[in-house]
Amino acid sequence: MMTSIHSLALLLFLLVLPLLGCETPSGDITLPLPDDVAEPQPSLAMVEEVMVEVEQGDSQQVTLKVTGILPDGCDLPLQVEQEREGSQITVQLYRLLPPDVMCPAVVVPFEKDIPLNEGLESGSYRLMVNEKTLDFEL
């Protein structure tokens, strides 16, 4: 019986021994941020077709007719960013997905008319809309 108590005490000592060398970290403890503080992540739209429409008048207004699919069923607004560098025009179509959102696993078709911000003069242009590239002339 005494041997059993000694064995049990020895076992408990061996279990507690590794914990004796542990120290708590000095300084501030950094806790992970909750999901609602994390930044939304961009999700690119999948562009299937881009058509360029030119409205003639005092100044030429160029509108892009874009069709494609969204990779999920989240009902979030489609963001549009435009940038022009010389004769190259880049348009990004995306949605900002919050990190904690669960979206239905369905693809959703979309159509979007995008007026180009800058008045374009006559000439040749290269248009990049997400992964699609299109050359056009005015």
Buried (B, 14 or more C-beta within 10 A) or exposed (E): EEEEEEEEEEEEEEEEEEEEEEEEEEEEEEEEEEEEEEEEEEBBBBBEEBEBEEEEEEEBBBBBEBEBBBBBEBEBEBEBEBEBEEEEBBBBBBBEBEEEEEBEEEEBEBEBEBEBEEEBEEEEBEBBBBEBEBEBEE
